[in-house]
Amino acid sequence: MNLHDLSPARGAKKKRKRIGRGPGSGHGKTATKGHKGIKARSGGGKRPGFEGGQMPLVRRLPKFGFTNPFRTEYNVLNLKSFETWTGPSTVTPQALVDAGLVKRKRLQIKILGNGELTKPLVIQAHKFSESAKAKIQAAGGRVEVIGGA
């Protein structure tokens, strides 16, 4: 057997159905769409969520909830993030961005008290939880609330 003797197995290469190419193709006239009906029309078909004229589920269920458009979002940091802190002893928002601890720069920063702090750091942020304040001061550090809160 040589390379020129190779060919695909019988039935392995099926030609694609070319619809709407005349009566000789076997798929002419209605182009496999049948006679009339929504799927025979141009742009025909059902939209997502259509339930055959029955009131759709999304309209049967009650609306609920409320989104406050005036909410304040924060970059939340826990005290355990500062255990590996090797930067300056004064932690500023820009230093947190540079260290990669804060992803979204435009949001305010809030420090939470999860974890322990052993080094005396001066931490500047927009908000602090009460437990974070207590732990920072117990470690000999200082809390500085900056504007925008």
HUQUI-V568059 format. One record per pair of residues at least 24 apart in sequence whose ideal C-beta (glycine too) atoms are under 10 Angstrom apart, sorted by the first residue. I is the first residue (numbers start at 1). GAP is how many residues later the second one is. D is the distance in Angstrom with one decimal. If there is no record, write none. Layout:
# HUQUI-V568059
i->I gap->GAP d->D
i->I gap->GAP d->D
This chain:
# HUQUI-V568059
i->72 gap->35 d->8.6
i->72 gap->36 d->6.7
i->72 gap->38 d->9.3
i->72 gap->54 d->8.9
i->72 gap->55 d->8.9
i->72 gap->76 d->9.4
i->72 gap->77 d->8.3
i->73 gap->31 d->8.2
i->73 gap->33 d->9.4
i->73 gap->34 d->5.3
i->73 gap->35 d->7.7
i->73 gap->37 d->9.6
i->74 gap->30 d->9.6
i->74 gap->33 d->6.0
i->74 gap->34 d->5.3
i->74 gap->35 d->6.6
i->74 gap->36 d->4.0
i->74 gap->37 d->9.5
i->74 gap->38 d->9.6
i->74 gap->51 d->9.1
i->74 gap->52 d->7.2
i->74 gap->53 d->6.7
i->74 gap->75 d->9.6
i->75 gap->26 d->8.4
i->75 gap->27 d->4.8
i->75 gap->28 d->7.1
i->75 gap->29 d->5.9
i->75 gap->30 d->8.5
i->75 gap->31 d->9.4
i->75 gap->32 d->4.9
i->75 gap->33 d->7.0
i->75 gap->34 d->4.9
i->75 gap->35 d->7.1
i->75 gap->36 d->9.8
i->75 gap->50 d->9.0
i->75 gap->51 d->9.1
i->76 gap->26 d->9.7
i->76 gap->31 d->9.4
i->76 gap->33 d->8.1
i->76 gap->34 d->5.4
i->76 gap->35 d->8.2
i->76 gap->36 d->6.0
i->76 gap->38 d->9.6
i->76 gap->51 d->9.6
i->76 gap->53 d->9.7
i->77 gap->24 d->6.1
i->77 gap->25 d->7.2
i->77 gap->32 d->6.5
i->77 gap->33 d->7.3
i->77 gap->34 d->5.5
i->77 gap->35 d->7.0
i->77 gap->37 d->9.5
i->77 gap->38 d->10.0
i->77 gap->46 d->9.2
i->77 gap->48 d->7.7
i->77 gap->55 d->9.1
i->78 gap->33 d->7.7
i->78 gap->34 d->5.0
i->78 gap->35 d->7.4
i->78 gap->36 d->3.9
i->78 gap->37 d->5.2
i->78 gap->51 d->9.6
i->78 gap->54 d->8.2
i->79 gap->32 d->7.0
i->79 gap->33 d->7.3
i->79 gap->34 d->5.8
i->79 gap->35 d->6.4
i->79 gap->36 d->4.3
i->79 gap->37 d->6.7
i->79 gap->38 d->4.8
i->79 gap->39 d->10.0
i->79 gap->42 d->9.6
i->79 gap->44 d->9.1
i->79 gap->50 d->9.5
i->79 gap->52 d->8.6
i->79 gap->53 d->5.9
i->79 gap->56 d->5.8
i->79 gap->57 d->7.4
i->79 gap->60 d->9.0
i->80 gap->32 d->9.6
i->80 gap->33 d->9.6
i->80 gap->34 d->6.0
i->80 gap->35 d->2.6
i->80 gap->36 d->7.3
i->80 gap->37 d->8.5
i->81 gap->30 d->8.9
i->81 gap->31 d->9.7
i->81 gap->33 d->9.2
i->81 gap->34 d->7.4
i->81 gap->36 d->9.9
i->82 gap->29 d->8.7
i->82 gap->33 d->7.9
i->82 gap->34 d->9.6
i->82 gap->35 d->5.8
i->82 gap->36 d->9.2
i->82 gap->37 d->7.6
i->82 gap->39 d->6.2
i->82 gap->41 d->7.5
i->82 gap->54 d->8.8
i->82 gap->57 d->9.4
i->82 gap->59 d->9.2
i->83 gap->32 d->6.6
i->83 gap->33 d->7.3
i->83 gap->34 d->7.3
i->83 gap->35 d->7.2
i->83 gap->36 d->8.3
i->85 gap->32 d->9.2
i->85 gap->34 d->7.2
i->85 gap->36 d->6.8
i->85 gap->38 d->9.6
i->87 gap->34 d->9.4
i->88 gap->33 d->9.1
i->88 gap->34 d->9.0
i->89 gap->30 d->7.7
i->89 gap->31 d->7.0
i->89 gap->32 d->5.8
i->89 gap->33 d->6.2
i->89 gap->34 d->9.7
i->89 gap->52 d->8.3
i->89 gap->53 d->9.8
i->90 gap->31 d->7.6
i->90 gap->32 d->4.5
i->90 gap->33 d->8.1
i->90 gap->34 d->7.1
i->90 gap->51 d->9.8
i->90 gap->52 d->9.0
i->90 gap->54 d->8.5
i->91 gap->30 d->5.5
i->91 gap->31 d->6.8
i->91 gap->32 d->4.6
i->91 gap->33 d->6.4
i->91 gap->34 d->8.1
i->91 gap->45 d->9.9
i->91 gap->50 d->9.0
i->91 gap->53 d->9.3
i->92 gap->30 d->9.2
i->92 gap->31 d->8.8
i->92 gap->32 d->5.1
i->92 gap->33 d->9.1
i->92 gap->52 d->9.2
i->92 gap->54 d->8.5
i->93 gap->30 d->10.0
i->93 gap->31 d->6.6
i->93 gap->32 d->7.0
i->93 gap->33 d->8.1
i->93 gap->53 d->7.3
i->93 gap->55 d->9.8
i->94 gap->30 d->9.5
i->95 gap->28 d->9.9
i->95 gap->29 d->8.8
i->96 gap->27 d->9.3
i->96 gap->28 d->9.2
i->96 gap->29 d->8.4
i->108 gap->38 d->8.9
i->108 gap->39 d->9.8
i->108 gap->40 d->5.8
i->108 gap->41 d->6.6
i->109 gap->37 d->8.6
i->109 gap->39 d->9.7
i->109 gap->40 d->9.8
i->110 gap->39 d->8.9
i->111 gap->24 d->9.6
i->111 gap->25 d->7.8
i->111 gap->32 d->8.1
i->117 gap->24 d->6.9
i->125 gap->24 d->8.8
